[in-house]
Structures are given as structure tokens and as C-alpha cells.
Amino acid sequence: MLSKSAVLLLGIIHKKPLNAYEITKLLAYMNIKWWFNVADSTVYTTLKNLEKKGLVKGTTEREGNMPDKTIYSLTENGKDELKEAVKKSILQFSYDTTVFTIAAFVMDILKTKEKKKVLKKRLDILQSYLAGISKQDNETWKQEVPDFHVANVERMIDIVQAEISGTKRLLSVVEGKNEK
């Protein structure tokens, strides 16, 4: 499975071929560091690793007297890997919400029909998690366990409910668009 950084970078490159410097500037401009901090060195290292795996292709260009720069674009294998990683990330639930956030951020790699399918399936998965966690959350149980444990389970319920809300929001955007 691809790393979170790899999925993010592949998704960015899918939208438009860029060099590593342009990617770091785009990440800074988008304030991604507030939900997933990717160091500039990670961008460069990840791009080189993706190139070795054949997921991106680097093309060297020169503009005037400027130094050479490598522009990265997705290969067909890179597109396929990104699609699979996005689907898997959407269909898994983790309390590390950056996995889903990155997948949602680069979800444009999927066709509308695929987006609907995986988002609806994610809703089912989340509803199942919520039902399972909520079984614990009753008055008898609350009296038998420490308050800190109760607060932690309630926090987990809050996270799942937030994920359900966010998934519904994304699904409503997808359903409002025409099929591609």
C-alpha cells in the first residue's frame, strides 16, 4: 500500500505535472500542514521513490539560464495505483482521519460512479462502527467503568459521527455532479 505522502503527491501530480519545488509551494499555499505535515525533504524523497517504482515519470526541463528542473507526471501504473489506494483509504476506517482526508482530497482520480459506490459503502462501514461502539454506551456500563473510559468511548463516537457527516457531505457533492 502507498504511504499517505505518496497518495497525496500522486493526487497532486494527477491534476497537473509539477516539479518538486512547485509541489512544496502548493502544499504550503493550501495550508495542508494543519492536517498533514509533509516536510519538503519528504516531497523530494517520495517523488524519487515513486519514480523508481514507475508510478511517476520525471522529465528534465530547462528554462533560459535557470538550472534544470524535473517535472513529474503520472504513469498509467501510477494512475492505477492511485485509484486503488484511494478506494482502499475510503473503505477503511481509522481514527487517524488523515488517511480518509487525503483520499477525499485526491478522489478526482475516480469516476463519479466509483466515487458514489465507495462513499456509500464507507457510510455502511461507519454506521456499523457506530452501532458497535454505541452498544457499550449505556447507563449500566457507565456506572461500572472509570469516567475517563466513558469519556474516551464518547470521543470515539464523536469521531465516527463526524466521519459520517463528512462522508455524507462528500457524497452529496458527488451526487450533485454529472456522470463523467
N, C-alpha and C positions, 0 to 999 in steps of 0.2 A: 504494500500500500504506500502511496505517496505521502510525504510529510505535509504538514499544514502549510509550511512555507512554499513547498513545491506546487501544491494545488493553487495557492494564491498567485504565484508568479506565472504559472501556466495560464491561469484565467486572465491575467492582465495582458499577457502576450497574445492570447487568443483574440482579444479585442483589437490589438494593433501591435505590429512588430516594433520593439523598442530596444535600446541598449541598456546596460545595467545602470548607468548614471540616470537615465530618464526614468527608469523604474523606481529608483530610490527617491527621486524628486516627486514622482507621482504618489508614492506611498506617504511621503511627508505632507504633500498637499491635501491628501484625502484624510489626514489625521488617523490613519489606521493604527498608529502606535497606542491609541487609547483603548483599543480592544485586542490588538495582537501586535506586539512589538517585534519587528523584524529589523535586525541590525543591518547596516549597509554591507558589512562583510558577509552576512548570511545570504544576501541577494547575489553577490558575486559567486560565492561558493556553490549555492544551489543552482545557479544558471550553468556553471561548468559541469556539475554532476548531471543535470538534465541533458546537457549536450552529449556527454559521454554515453548516456543511456539511449540516445537517439530520439529523445522526446522534443528537443528543440534543435534548430539549426542556426548556427552563428555565421553571419556574413560580414566580412570586414569591409568597411567603407571609409573613405577619406574625403573630407570637405576642405578645399583650399589648403592652407598651411596648418590646419588643425591636425592633431595626432589621429591615428587610425582609431576607429571605434567598431565594436562588434554589435551588429543588430541581430536580435534573436527573434525567430518566428517559430511557430508550432509546426511540427511534422505531423503527418497523418497518424502515426503511432502516438504522438503526444496528444492529439485531439481525442483519440480513443481512450487513452489512459486517463485523461482529464474527465471525460464523460463518466467513466466507471467510478472514479474517485468521488465525483460529485454525487452520483447516485448512492454510493455506499455511505457517504457522510450524511446525506439527508435521511437515510433509512436507519442510521444508528442513533441511539440516544445516549448522550453523555452529559454529565453535569459540567464538563468543560464545554461551554457553549460556543467557544471559538471554532470548533470543528464544523458545526452547523452554520455559523455566521460566515465562514469562508466559503462553504459550499453555496450558500444563498447568494453571496457576493458574486460568484462566478457562474451561477446557474444558467446564464445565457448560452452556454455551450449546448444545452439540451433543447430539443424542440418543445413546443408548447404542450403537446400531448404527453411527452415524457415528464415534463415538469408537473403537470396535473397529477399524473399517476403516482409519482414518488411523494409528492406533498400530501396527497390523500392517504397514502399508505403510512406516511410519517404521523399523520393525525391519529390513525388507528393505533399505532405503536405508543404514542404519547398517552392516549386515552387508557390504554392497557396499563401503562406505568402508573398513571394517576389512580386508577381503580385499585391497583395492588398496594400502593402506598397508603391510600385513604382507608384501607381495611384496618390498618394499625391505629389510625387516628380516631379513637373513641374514648369516652369518659372513663371507663373501667381501666383501659390501658394507661391513660394519662395519670391515673392515681397510683399506678404500680411502678412507673419508671421515673427517673430523675427529670426535673423540669428542663434541664439542658437537652436531654434526649428528645423530649416532646418538641422543644423549640427547633431542634435540628430537623426532625421529620416534617414539621410545618414549613420550614425553609425549603426542604426538598419539594414539597407540594407546590410552594410558590414558584419555584424554578420550572417545574413541569407545566404549571398553568401559564406561565409566561411564554414557554416554548409553544404551547398550544395556540395561544393568542398570536404569536409571531408567525407561526406556520399558517394559520387562517388568513392573516393579513397578506402573506406572500401568495397564497392560493387565490385570494380574491383579485390580486393584481394579475396573476396569470390567466384567470378565467375571464378577465375583462379584455384580454388581448385577442387578436385574431390568430387563427392557426397559421403556423409558418410552414 
